[in-house]
Amino acid sequence: MSRRYLSKSRILSGLQCPKRLYLEVYHPELAVLDAQTQSTFQGGHRVGAVARTLWPGGHLIEHDQDLNAALAETAHCLAEAPGRPLFEATFRHDGVLVRADVLAGSELVEVKASTGVKEHHVQDCAIQTWVVSGAWRTPREVRLAHVDRDFVYPGGGDYLGLFKLADITAQVEDLLPSVPDWIARCRGALDGPCPEREIGEHCHSPFDCPFIAHCAPPQPEYPVSTLPRGGAVAAELLAEGIADVREIPRGRLSKPDHERVRAVTAEGVPELRPDLPAFLAALPYPRFYLDFETVQFAVPIWAGTRPYQQLPFQWSCHIEHSADLLDHLQFLDTTGENPLRSFAESLLELLEGGGPILVYSAFEKTILKGLQAFLPDLAVALQAVIERLVDLLPPVRAGFYHPAQKGSWSIKAVLPAIAPDLSYADLGEVQDGIGAQAAYLEMIDPATPIPRKHALERQLLDYCGRDTFALVRLVDHFLGRAPRSLEDDLFAYSPSWFL
């Protein structure tokens, strides 16, 4: 067996799947990192930086690109001042290298952006403890610092209380005897040919594997995995040799949603039940088509907010005054200051009066309820808005299905089925909610150049406006109207509304 060097992250990858480890080492170019994964990485860096402020007088071991220098500096610091807190202390033992988030005397602390202790966190700390013990000495205590979701940021850079410190020493000690075996298994996987492993639950636990697209076998046009909430049924069908929804025999499925998807897909003709257009036609004018964009911070930046709280910074609203008169207003806060009050007040001004407010899912209702708690003086007015909301998802789910939806009724699945011309692919970097959040964070960063800020602002406005126009097109389709286009004179962006 080779003495191939390993890092803690690679060992954890090997525990999830030896094939993932092999591909990370030999074929990293096959990895596909989605926007959510990249956002998680960025949030983790911010959490780590804030955690260091909680150990005053600590020293950061840098040398990210020169690990030999990091090893040497760690050894020097431990010899000169063994009780001084070290951040990113670097150790190597038996060919395994780790960097400890916090080493304070004989206390080892791993910092995580999650809101609780998970099994893979304990494995992570066990690997770190094993290496530190072999390279230096055994930590007396191992703790995991994780974010306290109930923490309310008081402002002024005061993050005392952001983290909960969980003592996991006993759990780590129980795992220490297993670490050499983990290492041996990883080295074995790297010394041979690429391990064979079928796609399965391990591809998503504890993390989504970036090599799924590479490993996944070719799929039929309508795979049985698209049956809504039908994982167990799909597994049974695959075991029976049935891979495509159109191959499922009539009478094989017991759940009405599954049978509906099978029947419509097999027939190849969309289903539109009469209750849906009747429901939409009865909605009075004016109709407000509304969509929000929100951001979450692992480390809150605005006083009075909590970690991972959904905080709105943008709204778009198409106002349909009649069947042939459409207007559009929108709000986007670009200052980087807390946008909640200006967001709420501008929205209330727009929506004063009457008329149904059309949304898709319960998301906007949840955000409005959060605003009620944050802005109690506006709670009554916001409640009046909540009571006018009309969630289109339940009636669309009950009244419409197109084979192209492939088992999903999300707006991103329904829209291409009924309005293939209304794509998000031309919107540049902001094509979904994750992209919108990333664009917003970059836009409000003081280090972002002004031209780049303006470009991101335009992309955010275009994306959110596309979302509400999509709702308009959805209703047009189900009412049998001629589809309006982005170039139609009836669809013109009014000046952006900034308060």
C-alpha positions in Angstrom: 0.0 0.0 0.0 1.3 3.5 -0.9 2.0 6.2 1.6 -0.1 8.6 -0.3 -0.7 11.9 1.6 -4.3 12.5 2.6 -6.2 15.5 4.0 -9.1 15.4 6.4 -11.5 16.4 3.7 -10.4 13.6 1.4 -10.8 11.0 4.1 -14.3 12.3 4.7 -15.0 12.0 0.9 -13.7 8.5 1.0 -16.1 7.6 3.9 -19.0 8.9 1.8 -17.9 7.1 -1.3 -14.5 5.7 -2.4 -15.3 6.6 -6.0 -15.8 10.2 -5.0 -12.4 10.2 -3.4 -10.8 8.6 -6.5 -12.3 11.2 -8.8 -11.4 14.1 -6.6 -7.7 13.0 -6.7 -7.4 11.9 -10.3 -10.2 13.6 -12.2 -11.2 16.8 -10.4 -12.1 18.4 -13.7 -15.3 16.2 -13.7 -16.7 17.8 -10.6 -19.7 20.2 -11.0 -20.1 22.6 -8.1 -23.5 24.2 -8.1 -24.2 27.7 -6.8 -25.6 26.4 -3.5 -22.3 24.6 -2.7 -20.2 27.6 -3.6 -22.5 29.8 -1.4 -22.1 27.4 1.5 -18.3 27.6 1.2 -18.4 31.4 1.3 -20.7 31.3 4.4 -18.3 28.9 6.1 -15.4 31.3 5.6 -17.3 34.1 7.2 -18.3 31.9 10.2 -14.7 30.9 10.7 -13.5 34.5 10.6 -16.0 35.6 13.2 -15.3 32.6 15.4 -11.6 33.7 15.7 -12.7 36.9 17.4 -14.0 34.9 20.3 -10.5 33.8 21.3 -8.7 37.1 21.9 -5.0 37.2 21.4 -5.0 34.3 19.0 -2.6 33.9 16.0 -3.7 32.8 12.5 -1.4 30.4 10.7 -1.7 31.4 7.1 0.4 29.9 4.3 -2.6 28.4 2.5 -0.4 27.7 -0.6 2.6 26.5 1.4 1.7 23.8 3.8 5.3 23.1 4.8 5.6 26.7 5.9 2.3 26.3 7.9 3.6 23.2 9.6 6.8 25.0 10.5 5.1 28.1 11.9 2.7 25.9 13.9 5.6 24.0 15.5 7.4 27.3 16.3 4.3 28.9 17.9 3.6 25.8 20.0 7.2 25.8 21.2 7.3 29.6 22.0 3.8 30.0 23.5 2.0 26.7 23.9 -1.0 28.2 25.6 -1.7 30.9 22.9 -4.8 30.2 20.8 -3.9 29.2 17.2 -6.2 29.4 14.3 -5.6 27.0 11.4 -2.9 25.2 13.3 -1.4 22.7 10.9 -0.3 19.1 11.7 0.8 16.1 9.8 1.0 12.5 11.1 1.4 9.2 9.2 0.8 11.0 5.9 -2.4 12.8 6.9 -2.5 16.6 7.1 -5.1 18.6 9.0 -5.7 22.3 9.8 -7.5 22.9 13.2 -9.9 25.8 13.3 -9.0 26.6 16.9 -6.3 25.1 19.1 -6.3 26.8 22.6 -3.9 25.0 24.8 -5.0 21.4 25.0 -8.5 22.3 23.7 -9.4 21.5 20.1 -12.4 23.3 18.6 -13.8 22.7 15.2 -16.1 25.5 13.8 -19.1 24.7 11.7 -21.7 26.9 9.9 -24.4 24.3 10.7 -26.9 24.7 13.5 -26.2 21.4 15.3 -23.8 18.5 15.7 -24.0 15.9 13.0 -22.4 12.5 12.6 -19.9 13.6 10.0 -18.8 16.4 12.3 -17.7 13.9 14.9 -15.9 11.9 12.2 -14.2 15.2 11.1 -13.1 15.9 14.7 -11.9 12.3 15.2 -9.5 12.6 12.2 -8.2 15.9 13.5 -7.7 14.6 17.0 -5.9 11.5 15.8 -3.5 13.5 13.7 -2.9 16.2 16.4 -2.3 13.4 19.0 0.2 11.7 16.8 2.0 14.9 15.7 1.9 16.8 19.0 -0.2 15.7 22.0 -3.7 14.5 22.7 -6.2 17.3 23.2 -7.8 17.2 26.6 -11.1 18.4 25.3 -12.7 18.4 21.8 -15.6 20.8 21.1 -17.7 21.7 18.2 -18.7 25.3 17.7 -21.9 25.6 15.7 -24.2 28.4 15.0 -27.1 29.1 17.4 -30.1 29.8 15.2 -31.8 31.7 18.0 -29.0 34.3 18.3 -30.2 37.8 17.6 -27.4 40.1 16.4 -27.3 43.3 18.6 -25.2 45.1 16.1 -21.8 46.8 16.4 -19.8 43.7 15.6 -20.8 41.9 18.8 -21.1 38.2 18.0 -20.9 36.9 21.5 -23.5 34.2 21.7 -23.5 33.4 18.0 -22.0 29.9 18.7 -22.9 27.0 20.8 -20.0 24.9 22.0 -20.8 21.2 22.2 -18.4 19.0 24.1 -17.9 15.9 21.8 -14.8 14.5 23.5 -16.4 11.2 24.4 -17.9 10.6 20.9 -14.5 11.4 19.4 -12.7 9.0 21.7 -15.1 6.3 20.6 -14.2 6.8 17.0 -10.4 7.2 17.3 -9.7 3.4 17.0 -11.4 3.5 13.6 -9.4 6.3 12.1 -6.4 4.1 10.9 -8.8 1.8 9.2 -10.5 4.8 7.4 -7.1 5.9 6.2 -6.1 2.5 5.0 -9.4 2.2 3.1 -8.9 5.5 1.4 -5.3 4.7 0.4 -6.5 1.3 -0.9 -9.2 3.1 -3.1 -6.5 5.4 -4.5 -4.0 2.7 -5.2 -6.3 0.6 -7.5 -8.5 1.3 -10.5 -11.5 3.6 -10.1 -13.9 1.9 -7.6 -17.3 0.8 -8.9 -20.3 2.2 -7.1 -23.9 2.5 -8.1 -25.8 5.7 -7.8 -27.7 5.7 -4.5 -28.5 7.6 -1.3 -24.8 7.9 -0.4 -24.6 10.4 -3.4 -26.4 12.9 -1.3 -25.4 12.1 2.3 -23.9 13.8 4.1 -23.3 16.1 1.0 -24.3 16.2 -2.6 -21.5 14.7 -4.6 -20.1 16.9 -7.3 -19.5 13.9 -9.5 -23.2 12.8 -9.8 -23.5 13.9 -13.4 -20.5 11.8 -14.3 -21.5 8.7 -12.4 -25.2 8.7 -13.4 -26.1 6.3 -16.1 -28.1 7.5 -19.2 -31.7 8.2 -18.2 -34.8 7.6 -20.3 -36.8 10.6 -21.3 -39.3 10.1 -18.4 -37.5 8.2 -15.6 -39.5 6.6 -12.9 -37.6 8.6 -10.4 -39.7 11.6 -11.4 -42.8 10.2 -9.8 -43.6 12.8 -7.1 -42.4 11.7 -3.7 -42.1 8.2 -5.1 -38.6 7.1 -4.1 -39.6 3.7 -2.8 -42.0 3.0 -5.7 -39.3 4.0 -8.2 -36.8 1.6 -6.6 -39.4 -1.2 -6.9 -40.1 -0.4 -10.5 -36.4 -0.3 -11.4 -36.0 -3.7 -9.7 -38.7 -5.0 -12.0 -36.9 -3.7 -15.0 -39.2 -0.7 -15.5 -37.1 2.5 -16.1 -39.5 4.8 -18.0 -42.8 6.1 -16.7 -44.4 5.2 -20.0 -43.6 1.5 -19.4 -45.5 1.3 -16.2 -48.5 -1.0 -16.6 -51.9 0.5 -16.0 -53.1 -0.4 -12.5 -49.5 -0.9 -11.1 -49.5 2.4 -9.2 -51.7 2.9 -6.1 -51.2 6.6 -5.4 -53.5 9.0 -7.4 -50.7 11.5 -8.1 -48.5 8.7 -9.5 -51.2 7.3 -11.7 -52.0 10.8 -13.0 -48.4 11.3 -14.0 -48.2 7.9 -15.6 -51.5 8.3 -17.6 -50.7 11.9 -18.8 -47.2 10.9 -19.7 -48.2 7.8 -21.5 -50.8 9.6 -23.5 -48.5 12.5 -24.3 -51.3 15.1 -24.0 -51.4 17.8 -21.2 -54.3 17.6 -18.8 -56.2 20.8 -18.0 -59.2 20.3 -15.7 -62.0 22.9 -16.0 -61.9 24.0 -12.4 -58.5 25.7 -12.9 -59.5 28.2 -15.6 -62.9 28.8 -13.8 -61.0 29.6 -10.6 -58.7 32.1 -12.4 -61.4 33.7 -14.4 -63.3 34.6 -11.2 -60.4 36.6 -9.7 -61.3 40.3 -9.8 -59.2 43.1 -11.1 -56.8 44.6 -10.4 -54.6 41.5 -10.0 -51.1 41.8 -8.4 -48.5 39.2 -9.5 -45.9 39.3 -6.7 -42.5 37.7 -6.1 -39.8 38.3 -3.5 -36.0 37.7 -3.4 -34.4 37.0 -0.1 -30.9 36.5 1.4 -29.7 34.4 4.3 -26.6 35.0 6.4 -24.9 32.4 8.6 -23.4 35.4 10.4 -26.1 38.2 10.6 -25.0 41.7 9.4 -28.1 43.7 10.3 -29.1 44.3 14.0 -32.1 42.5 15.1 -31.8 39.6 12.7 -30.9 36.0 13.3 -28.6 33.4 11.5 -30.2 31.9 8.4 -33.2 34.1 8.6 -34.9 34.7 5.2 -34.5 38.4 4.7 -36.2 40.1 1.7 -34.3 42.7 -0.3 -36.3 42.8 -3.5 -39.8 42.6 -4.9 -41.4 42.6 -8.3 -45.0 43.2 -9.0 -47.0 43.1 -12.3 -50.3 44.8 -12.0 -53.0 43.6 -14.3 -55.6 46.4 -14.4 -57.7 44.5 -17.0 -57.2 41.7 -19.5 -55.3 44.0 -21.8 -53.6 46.5 -19.5 -50.4 45.4 -17.6 -48.0 47.5 -15.6 -44.9 46.7 -13.6 -43.2 48.1 -10.5 -40.3 46.8 -8.6 -38.1 47.5 -5.6 -34.5 46.6 -5.0 -32.3 47.9 -2.1 -28.8 48.4 -3.3 -27.4 50.2 -0.2 -26.3 47.2 1.9 -28.2 48.6 4.9 -31.0 46.7 6.5 -33.7 46.8 3.7 -36.7 45.4 5.7 -38.5 48.6 6.5 -38.1 50.2 3.1 -39.1 46.8 1.5 -42.2 46.6 3.6 -43.3 50.2 3.3 -42.9 50.4 -0.4 -44.8 47.1 -0.8 -47.7 48.4 1.4 -47.8 51.6 -0.7 -48.0 49.6 -3.9 -50.7 47.2 -2.6 -53.0 49.7 -0.8 -56.6 49.3 -2.0 -57.9 46.0 -3.1 -57.4 43.2 -5.4 -56.0 39.6 -5.2 -52.2 39.2 -4.9 -51.1 36.2 -6.9 -48.0 34.2 -5.8 -46.7 30.7 -6.4 -46.2 28.7 -3.2 -46.4 29.8 0.5 -43.0 31.6 0.3 -44.2 35.2 0.2 -46.7 34.5 3.1 -43.8 33.2 5.2 -41.7 36.2 4.5 -44.5 38.6 5.3 -45.1 36.9 8.6 -41.4 37.3 9.4 -41.7 41.1 8.6 -44.7 41.3 11.0 -42.4 40.1 13.8 -39.6 42.5 12.8 -41.8 45.5 12.2 -44.7 45.3 14.7 -45.9 48.8 13.8 -46.7 47.5 10.3 -48.1 44.1 11.5 -51.8 45.0 10.9 -51.2 46.3 7.4 -49.0 43.3 6.5 -51.7 41.0 7.8 -54.2 42.6 5.4 -51.8 41.8 2.6 -51.4 38.2 3.8 -55.2 37.8 3.7 -55.3 38.9 0.0 -52.7 36.4 -1.1 -53.8 33.8 -3.7 -51.4 30.9 -3.9 -51.6 29.5 -7.4 -49.6 26.4 -6.7 -52.5 24.3 -5.1 -55.0 25.0 -8.0 -52.3 24.4 -10.6 -51.3 21.2 -9.0 -54.9 20.0 -8.9 -55.9 21.2 -12.3 -52.9 20.9 -14.7 -50.2 18.4 -15.7 -47.9 18.4 -18.7 -45.5 15.5 -19.4 -42.6 17.9 -19.6 -43.1 18.7 -15.9 -41.6 15.3 -15.1 -43.4 15.0 -11.8 -42.9 18.5 -10.5 -45.3 21.4 -10.1 -42.6 24.0 -9.3 -42.9 27.2 -11.4 -39.5 26.3 -13.0 -41.1 23.0 -14.2 -44.5 24.3 -15.3 -43.3 27.4 -17.1 -41.2 25.6 -19.8 -44.1 23.3 -20.4 -46.5 26.1 -21.3 -44.2 28.9 -22.3 -41.0 27.5 -23.8 -40.2 30.9 -25.2 -40.0 32.5 -21.7 -36.6 31.0 -20.7 -34.3 32.1 -17.9 -31.2 31.1 -19.9 -30.7 34.6 -21.4 -30.5 36.2 -17.9 -26.7 35.8 -17.5 -25.5 35.0 -13.9 -28.9 35.4 -12.2 -31.2 32.6 -13.3 -32.5 31.3 -10.0 -32.9 32.2 -6.3 -29.4 31.0 -5.4 -27.9 33.1 -8.1 -30.0 36.1 -7.0 -28.6 35.8 -3.4 -25.0 35.5 -4.7 -25.5 38.6 -6.9 -27.0 40.6 -4.0 -24.1 39.7 -1.7 -21.6 40.8 -4.3 -23.5 43.9 -5.1 -23.6 45.2 -1.5 -20.0 44.3 -0.9 -18.1 47.7 -0.5 -15.1 46.2 -2.5 -17.2 45.6 -5.6 -16.5 48.1 -8.4 -19.3 50.5 -9.2 -19.7 49.2 -12.8 -20.0 45.7 -11.5 -22.6 46.8 -8.9 -24.7 48.3 -11.7 -24.5 45.2 -13.8 -25.6 43.0 -10.9 -28.4 45.4 -10.1 -29.7 45.1 -13.7 -29.5 41.4 -13.6 -31.4 41.2 -10.3 -34.2 43.5 -11.7 -34.4 41.4 -14.9 -34.6 38.1 -13.0 -37.2 39.1 -10.4 -39.3 40.8 -13.2 -39.1 37.6 -15.2 -40.5 35.7 -12.3 -43.7 37.8 -12.0 -44.2 38.0 -15.8 -44.0 34.2 -15.7 -47.1 34.2 -13.4 -48.9 36.5 -15.8 -48.1 34.1 -18.7 -49.2 31.1 -16.5 -52.6 32.7 -16.0 -52.9 33.7 -19.7 -52.2 30.2 -20.7 -54.9 28.6 -18.5 -57.4 31.2 -19.5 -56.8 30.5 -23.2 -55.5 34.0 -23.9 -52.9 34.9 -26.6 -49.5 34.8 -24.9 -47.9 38.1 -24.2 -44.2 38.4 -24.9 -41.4 40.3 -23.4 -41.4 42.6 -26.4 -45.2 43.2 -26.2 -46.1 46.9 -25.6 -48.3 45.8 -22.8 -45.2 44.6 -20.9 -43.0 47.6 -20.2 -40.8 48.1 -17.1 -41.8 51.1 -15.2 -38.9 53.0 -13.5 -37.5 51.0 -10.7 -38.9 52.0 -7.3 -36.3 52.8 -4.7 -37.3 54.3 -1.4 
